[in-house]
Structures are given as C-alpha cells and as structure tokens.
Amino acid sequence: DDTLSTVENYNPEVKLYPNPTSGEIYVEIDNYVGEINIKVYDISGKLVLIPRFQNIDFSPYERGTYLFKIIYGDRNKTIRVVKH
C-alpha cells in the first residue's frame, strides 16, 4: 500500500505573496485544510501582529523586514517579508 509513503512525504508548500509588498499580503498553503495561525515579528524579534485572516492588510506598518511565522497542523515555517 503506497498510501503511507504518500502521507509520510506530505509537505504542503507555504506561499506568501507579494513579497516585497506595500500593502496586502496573502498566505496560502497548498493542499492543506485546517487551522492556520500566523504571527508577525519585526526584525528585532518583537511580535507586531497576530492576524485573524490569511489576507493581511500590511499597509499601516513601517517599511522594513518582517518575519511571518506560519503555524499549521504540527508544522511551522518562517518567511521573511520586505515592506516597501
């Protein structure tokens, strides 16, 4: 049965775009259905935002580099985003 190997190799791709951005940011995870938690940190590590949705209005934030930590299922990924 190859179902188990398919599950073991399951690695959904996390997409965050556009990057760099000047406003709206979208978070997508291919082939994943479930709860997604997002935390946004500035470059110094300070938590600046915990958005409730996967489309985020980032226009009020200052220019700079931010780290988006995306937590889904038992996985997480951190993506660097540049705000113009």
C-alpha positions, -999 to +999 in steps of 0.1 A: +000+000+000+016+033-011-008+055+009+015+055+039+045+067+019+024+094+004+014+106+039+050+104+051+062+126+022+033+151+025+049+185+026+025+213+017+041+244+002+036+277+020+032+307-002+033+343+010+028+370-017+035+396-029+070+398-014+082+425-013+049+442-005+035+477+000+001+466+013-020+435+012-002+401+018-017+367+011-008+334+028-016+301+011-007+265+019-011+241-009-032+210-003-038+219+034-072+221+051-071+231+088-063+258+112-036+282+103-020+306+128+002+335+118+024+356+139+043+386+125+076+398+141+098+428+133+134+422+126+143+427+163+120+398+172+092+419+187+057+405+180+038+432+160+007+414+147-014+382+150-037+384+120-070+366+121-072+360+083-049+347+056-052+380+037-034+407+057-036+445+053+001+453+059-002+489+047-002+506+081+032+491+091+065+508+086+090+500+059+114+472+068+119+435+071+094+413+090+092+376+099+060+358+093+057+326+113+030+304+099+018+275+121-003+248+105-010+213+118+021+201+135+044+222+113+056+257+111+075+279+086+091+313+090+092+336+059+110+369+056+089+397+041+101+431+030+076+460+033+082+490+009 
